[in-house]
Amino acid sequence: MVRMTYAWANRSGMTWILERMTTQAPTTNHAKGLTLGVLGVLLLSPDTLIIRLVDADPWTFIAWRGGLMMVGMFLILSLRFGYRLFSRTFAIGWLGVLIAILFALNNVFFQLSVQSTSVANTLVIIATAPLFAALFSVLFLRERVPMRTWIAIVVSAGGVALVFIGDIGGGSMFGNVAALISAVGLGVHFVLVRLGRPVDMSPAIAVAGLFIMAIGMFMATDLYLDPRQFGLIAILGVVLLPLSFALLTRAPNHIPAAEVSLIILLETILGPLWVWLAVAEQPPLQTIIGGAVIIVVLTVHSILSLNTRREQKRESAASRGLSDATA
């Protein structure tokens, strides 16, 4: 089934690259993947706060969000790739276009959810993304998700539920469904990025920005923003989102998709923290306890994953040495 997906995803030279995955996995750096994921979440965490502070029409916000994110992403890619920008963009192929479309829809539904239901409802439902990422990894990538990751997903989801206990509910059904669609899309996104290794799918985020802008402009009746609103969206779209998504899109090249989406659960803690710092809303006790649970779980999971990788490398080196000695 994976080979059929490759053939459908791209009939260009990228097909050859993807097919090599079945026989030769690229060298990964687990610590680098964890670092990229954590930095990406730190930059992404003010997203919900800015959406609430701007308080604009959802489709107007979506149009500006997509357009500014596209500009910011292309600026980052230009600095990174230079004259190779266009060749790197075309290298993402049809799989990259699919990633861009799904990523655009994921952003649109996330925005609609935040503005249609409570932030608590949105973030709790988004917290199911690691489960979808793990399931899709097993189904389509044939990856074996370690038991420690499944345990971490369940315990972290419990920590998230504790954060918003007593607050969840009271949101619109549309907002809840939009959040669920966004969670599924987020899990699929990381799986597809991992499927596309070793091709860098960062340019797909810029293409997604174009799609997001087009959707917003088609649906919005007015694109006007006052200077304060535009300034906040500009910070989010040109700086925070491009840097965050560039890091999060590269992370699955080094660690499993389930682990990347698990790291994103940190946003459920950092989001309320930003609100506390910005508008002096002190988080309740359950937020502090739930946040501690998630941070401890992610820390223990990361340490266990790194130790496992080191042990595997030592065993691999020892087996190669034994083979050389007996040859």
C-alpha positions as CSV (number, residue, x, y, z in Angstrom):
1,M,0.0,0.0,0.0
2,V,2.9,2.3,0.8
3,R,4.4,1.8,-2.7
4,M,1.0,2.6,-4.3
5,T,0.9,5.8,-2.3
6,Y,4.4,6.7,-3.6
7,A,3.3,6.1,-7.2
8,W,0.2,8.2,-6.8
9,A,2.0,11.0,-4.9
10,N,4.4,11.9,-7.6
11,R,5.3,10.7,-11.0
12,S,8.4,12.9,-11.2
13,G,11.9,12.2,-9.9
14,M,10.6,12.4,-6.4
15,T,9.1,8.9,-6.8
16,W,12.6,7.5,-6.9
17,I,13.5,9.2,-3.7
18,L,10.5,8.0,-1.9
19,E,10.8,4.4,-3.1
20,R,14.3,4.3,-1.6
21,M,12.6,4.6,1.8
22,T,11.5,1.0,1.6
23,T,15.1,-0.2,1.4
24,Q,17.1,2.5,3.0
25,A,16.0,4.8,5.8
26,P,17.8,8.1,6.2
27,T,20.1,8.8,9.1
28,T,18.2,10.6,11.8
29,N,19.2,12.6,14.8
30,H,16.7,12.2,17.6
31,A,18.0,15.0,19.8
32,K,17.8,17.4,16.8
33,G,14.2,16.3,16.1
34,L,13.2,17.0,19.7
35,T,14.9,20.4,19.7
36,L,13.1,21.4,16.4
37,G,9.8,20.3,17.8
38,V,10.1,22.1,21.1
39,L,11.3,25.4,19.5
40,G,8.5,25.2,17.0
41,V,5.9,24.8,19.8
42,L,7.4,27.7,21.7
43,L,7.0,30.0,18.7
44,L,3.5,28.7,17.9
45,S,2.1,29.0,21.5
46,P,1.0,32.7,21.3
47,D,-1.3,31.8,18.3
48,T,-4.6,31.5,20.2
49,L,-3.8,34.6,22.3
50,I,-3.3,36.8,19.2
51,I,-6.5,35.4,17.6
52,R,-8.4,36.5,20.7
53,L,-6.6,39.9,20.9
54,V,-7.3,40.8,17.2
55,D,-10.9,39.8,17.5
56,A,-11.6,40.2,13.8
57,D,-14.0,38.4,11.4
58,P,-12.8,34.8,11.1
59,W,-12.5,34.9,7.3
60,T,-10.7,38.3,7.3
61,F,-8.2,36.9,9.8
62,I,-7.7,33.8,7.8
63,A,-7.0,35.8,4.6
64,W,-4.4,38.0,6.3
65,R,-3.0,35.0,8.2
66,G,-2.4,33.0,5.1
67,G,-1.0,35.9,3.0
68,L,1.4,37.1,5.6
69,M,2.5,33.6,6.5
70,M,3.3,33.0,2.8
71,V,5.4,36.1,2.7
72,G,7.2,35.3,5.9
73,M,7.8,31.7,4.8
74,F,9.2,32.7,1.5
75,L,11.6,35.2,3.2
76,I,12.9,32.4,5.4
77,L,13.3,30.0,2.5
78,S,15.0,32.6,0.5
79,L,17.6,33.2,3.2
80,R,18.0,29.4,3.6
81,F,18.1,28.3,0.0
82,G,19.1,31.4,-2.0
83,Y,19.0,30.9,-5.7
84,R,17.9,27.3,-5.1
85,L,14.5,28.4,-3.7
86,F,12.5,27.6,-6.8
87,S,14.1,24.2,-7.4
88,R,13.6,23.3,-3.7
89,T,9.9,24.4,-4.0
90,F,9.3,22.3,-7.1
91,A,11.1,19.4,-5.4
92,I,8.2,18.9,-3.0
93,G,6.2,17.4,-5.9
94,W,2.6,16.3,-5.7
95,L,3.0,15.0,-2.2
96,G,4.1,18.4,-1.1
97,V,1.0,19.9,-2.8
98,L,-1.2,17.4,-0.9
99,I,0.6,18.4,2.4
100,A,0.0,22.1,1.6
101,I,-3.7,21.5,0.9
102,L,-4.2,19.6,4.2
103,F,-2.1,22.1,6.1
104,A,-4.3,24.9,4.8
105,L,-7.5,23.2,5.7
106,N,-6.1,22.4,9.1
107,N,-5.3,26.1,9.7
108,V,-8.7,27.2,8.5
109,F,-10.6,24.8,10.8
110,F,-8.4,25.6,13.7
111,Q,-9.1,29.3,13.3
112,L,-12.9,28.7,12.9
113,S,-12.8,26.5,16.0
114,V,-11.1,29.1,18.2
115,Q,-13.6,31.7,17.2
116,S,-16.6,29.4,17.4
117,T,-16.1,27.6,20.7
118,S,-14.0,28.1,23.8
119,V,-10.3,27.9,23.6
120,A,-10.4,25.1,26.2
121,N,-12.6,23.0,23.9
122,T,-10.4,23.6,20.9
123,L,-7.1,22.7,22.6
124,V,-8.5,19.7,24.4
125,I,-9.8,18.3,21.1
126,I,-6.6,19.2,19.3
127,A,-4.8,17.1,22.0
128,T,-6.1,14.0,20.3
129,A,-3.7,14.7,17.3
130,P,-0.9,12.4,18.7
131,L,-3.4,9.5,18.7
132,F,-4.3,10.1,15.0
133,A,-0.6,10.5,14.1
134,A,0.3,7.2,15.8
135,L,-2.6,5.4,14.1
136,F,-1.7,6.7,10.7
137,S,2.0,5.9,11.2
138,V,1.1,2.3,11.9
139,L,-1.4,2.1,9.0
140,F,0.5,3.9,6.2
141,L,4.2,4.0,7.3
142,R,4.2,0.6,8.9
143,E,6.1,2.2,11.8
144,R,6.1,0.5,15.2
145,V,5.0,3.0,17.8
146,P,6.8,2.1,21.0
147,M,4.6,1.4,24.1
148,R,6.2,4.3,25.9
149,T,4.8,6.6,23.2
150,W,1.3,5.2,23.6
151,I,1.5,5.5,27.4
152,A,2.8,9.1,27.0
153,I,-0.1,10.0,24.7
154,V,-2.7,8.6,27.1
155,V,-1.2,10.2,30.2
156,S,-0.6,13.6,28.5
157,A,-4.2,13.6,27.2
158,G,-5.3,13.1,30.8
159,G,-3.1,16.0,31.8
160,V,-4.7,18.2,29.2
161,A,-8.2,17.2,30.4
162,L,-7.2,18.1,33.9
163,V,-6.1,21.5,32.7
164,F,-9.5,22.3,31.4
165,I,-11.6,20.3,33.8
166,G,-14.8,22.2,34.7
167,D,-14.3,24.5,31.7
168,I,-14.9,22.2,28.8
169,G,-18.4,22.2,27.5
170,G,-20.6,25.1,26.5
171,G,-19.0,25.5,23.1
172,S,-20.8,25.2,19.8
173,M,-21.0,21.8,18.0
174,F,-19.5,23.4,14.9
175,G,-16.5,24.6,16.8
176,N,-15.9,21.2,18.4
177,V,-16.2,19.4,15.0
178,A,-13.8,21.9,13.4
179,A,-11.3,21.2,16.2
180,L,-11.6,17.5,15.6
181,I,-11.0,17.9,11.8
182,S,-8.0,20.1,12.7
183,A,-6.6,17.4,15.0
184,V,-7.0,14.7,12.3
185,G,-5.4,17.0,9.8
186,L,-2.5,17.7,12.1
187,G,-1.8,14.0,12.6
188,V,-2.0,13.3,8.8
189,H,0.3,16.3,8.1
190,F,3.2,14.9,10.2
191,V,2.8,11.5,8.8
192,L,2.9,12.8,5.2
193,V,6.0,14.9,6.0
194,R,7.7,11.8,7.4
195,L,6.6,9.9,4.3
196,G,8.3,12.4,2.1
197,R,11.8,12.0,3.7
198,P,14.4,13.0,2.8
199,V,12.8,15.8,0.8
200,D,12.5,19.0,2.8
201,M,8.8,19.9,2.8
202,S,9.2,23.4,4.3
203,P,8.2,25.1,1.0
204,A,4.8,23.3,1.2
205,I,4.0,25.6,4.2
206,A,4.5,28.7,1.9
207,V,2.2,27.1,-0.7
208,A,-0.3,26.4,2.1
209,G,-0.2,30.1,2.9
210,L,-1.3,30.9,-0.6
211,F,-4.2,28.4,-0.3
212,I,-5.2,29.8,3.1
213,M,-5.2,33.4,1.7
214,A,-7.3,32.4,-1.3
215,I,-9.9,30.7,1.0
216,G,-10.1,33.7,3.3
217,M,-10.4,36.2,0.4
218,F,-13.1,34.2,-1.2
219,M,-15.2,34.0,2.0
220,A,-14.5,37.4,3.6
221,T,-16.8,40.3,3.0
222,D,-14.3,42.9,4.2
223,L,-10.5,42.7,4.6
224,Y,-10.2,45.9,6.7
225,L,-8.1,45.8,9.9
226,D,-7.2,48.7,12.1
227,P,-3.4,49.3,12.7
228,R,-3.4,47.5,16.0
229,Q,-5.1,44.4,14.5
230,F,-2.8,44.4,11.5
231,G,0.3,44.8,13.7
232,L,-0.6,41.7,15.7
233,I,-1.4,39.6,12.7
234,A,1.8,40.7,11.0
235,I,3.8,39.5,14.0
236,L,2.0,36.2,13.9
237,G,2.0,35.7,10.1
238,V,5.4,37.1,9.1
239,V,7.5,35.9,12.1
240,L,5.9,33.4,14.5
241,L,4.0,31.1,12.2
242,P,6.7,30.7,9.4
243,L,9.5,30.0,11.9
244,S,7.3,27.7,14.0
245,F,6.0,25.7,11.0
246,A,9.4,25.5,9.4
247,L,10.8,23.9,12.5
248,L,7.8,21.6,13.1
249,T,7.8,20.5,9.4
250,R,11.5,19.4,9.7
251,A,11.1,17.6,13.0
252,P,9.4,14.5,11.5
253,N,12.6,14.0,9.4
254,H,14.3,13.0,12.6
255,I,11.6,11.6,15.0
256,P,8.4,9.7,14.5
257,A,5.2,11.7,13.6
258,A,3.5,10.5,16.9
259,E,6.4,12.1,18.9
260,V,6.2,15.4,17.1
261,S,2.4,15.7,17.6
262,L,3.0,14.7,21.2
263,I,5.4,17.6,21.7
264,I,2.7,20.0,20.4
265,L,0.7,19.2,23.5
266,L,2.9,21.7,25.2
267,E,0.8,24.4,23.5
268,T,-2.1,23.5,25.7
269,I,0.0,24.7,28.7
270,L,1.9,27.5,27.0
271,G,-1.3,29.0,25.6
272,P,-2.9,29.8,29.0
273,L,0.6,31.0,30.2
274,W,0.7,33.6,27.4
275,V,-2.8,34.8,28.4
276,W,-1.7,35.0,32.0
277,L,1.4,37.2,31.1
278,A,-0.5,39.3,28.6
279,V,-3.8,40.1,30.3
280,A,-3.0,39.1,33.9
281,E,-5.3,36.1,34.0
282,Q,-3.8,33.8,36.6
283,P,-4.2,30.1,35.6
284,P,-6.2,28.0,38.1
285,L,-4.6,25.2,40.1
286,Q,-5.7,22.4,37.8
287,T,-3.8,24.2,34.9
288,I,-0.6,24.2,36.9
289,I,-1.0,20.5,37.9
290,G,-2.0,19.5,34.4
291,G,0.9,21.4,33.0
292,A,3.3,19.8,35.4
293,V,2.0,16.3,34.4
294,I,2.5,17.0,30.7
295,I,6.0,18.5,31.1
296,V,7.1,15.6,33.3
297,V,5.7,13.0,30.8
298,L,7.3,14.7,27.8
299,T,10.6,15.0,29.6
300,V,10.6,11.3,30.7
301,H,9.5,10.2,27.2
302,S,12.3,12.3,25.6
303,I,15.0,10.9,27.9
304,L,13.8,7.3,27.4
305,S,13.7,7.8,23.6
306,L,17.3,9.3,23.6
307,N,18.6,6.5,25.8
308,T,16.9,3.9,23.5
309,R,18.5,5.4,20.4
310,R,22.0,5.4,22.1
311,E,21.6,1.8,23.1
312,Q,20.5,0.9,19.5
313,K,23.6,2.7,18.1
314,R,25.9,0.9,20.5
315,E,24.4,-2.5,19.7
316,S,24.6,-1.7,16.0
317,A,28.2,-0.7,16.3
318,A,29.0,-3.8,18.3
319,S,27.4,-6.1,15.8
320,R,29.3,-4.4,12.9
321,G,32.5,-4.8,14.8
322,L,31.7,-8.5,15.4
323,S,30.9,-9.0,11.7
324,D,34.2,-7.4,10.7
325,A,36.2,-9.5,13.2
326,T,34.7,-12.8,11.9
327,A,35.0,-11.8,8.2
